[in-house]
């Protein structure tokens, strides 16, 4: 992405989200966002998109072998979880006392 226009996403590290598309789709089970990759437009979600990597033995991993880890998924495939409504919800931004707050459109609660 170009440096001129930085993308703005409603999802941040530590948010609860549900996966709405892909192999791990589950709109009832909220999961934790570990990392947001702004330049790529992807998020790393706990327990989603598990990939297997073949690794050589090293100082940290003396045995080597197969290592399972999470891979990033596109940010459009996740949706913020509204704890009050217990459902995924769209988000709007409102400026309150000079700060921007994320507000759920479903319940009206601050996220």
N, C-alpha and C positions, 0 to 999 in steps of 0.2 A: 504494500500500500504506500501511497505517497505520503510524505511528511507534511504536506500542505494542509490536508484535512484529516485530522485525527478522528477515528470512528468513535461514536458514543454508544455504549451498550448499557442496558439496564441490569446486567448481571455482573456481580462482583465476587471476589474470592470470599468464601465462607457462607454464601447464600444457599438456601435450599431450593433445588430445582427438580423438575420431572422431565424425563426423556420422552419427547412426543413423536419421534421418528427414528427409524433404524432398527437394528437387531435387538437392542436392549430397551425397546419401547415399553414403558410402564407408567401410565398417567396417574396411578394411585400411590406409588411409592416415592416419597421425596428423597433426594440424595444430595450430598454436599459437594460444592464446587471447590476444587483444590487450587486451581490456577486459571487465569484468563489470559490467553495469548492474543493481545490486541492486534498486532500486525497481521496475523494469519486469520483472525476472526474465528478462533476456536477456543474451547474450554476443556479443562481436564476435570472429569467428574468421577467421584469415588465409586468404584465397582462397575464402571461402564466401559465398554470397548476394550476388553482385556485381550492383549496380544501376547504371543509367545516369542521370545527372543532366544536364539542359540548363542551362548556365551562361552568364550574360552576361559580356562582357569586363570585367575589373576591373584594379586596379593589380597584383595578384599574378598573375592569369591574363589576359594581354593579349589572347589570341586568343578566349577563351571557347569555346563549343561543347559537345561531349559529354564528360563526365567519368565514368569508371567508378570506383566505390568499393564497399567492403564495407558491408553493412547488418547490423544485429543479428539473431540468430535466437534462438528461445526456448531456455532453458537445458535443458529436458527433451529437446531434440532432439540433445544431445551427451552423450557418455559419456567418462569419463577413460580414457586409454590406459595400459595396464600394459606397461612396456618389457621386463620380465623374461619375461612370458608372451607378449609380442607379440600382444596381443588387448585389446579393451575389457574393463573390469572394474568391478564395483560396489565401493563404498568403505565402510569402517566407520571410526568414530572411536574412538580409545583415548587415555586420559589417561596420559601417561608423565612422571613427575617434575613434575607441575603444568602441563604443556603438552599440548595436544590434537594428536595426530598422525593423519594420514590413512593408512590401511592398506588395501591391495588385498585383496579377499576371494578373488581367484583365486590369487595367488602368495604372499600374506602379507607382501609387501615394503612398506616405507614409501615413500610417494609424496612 
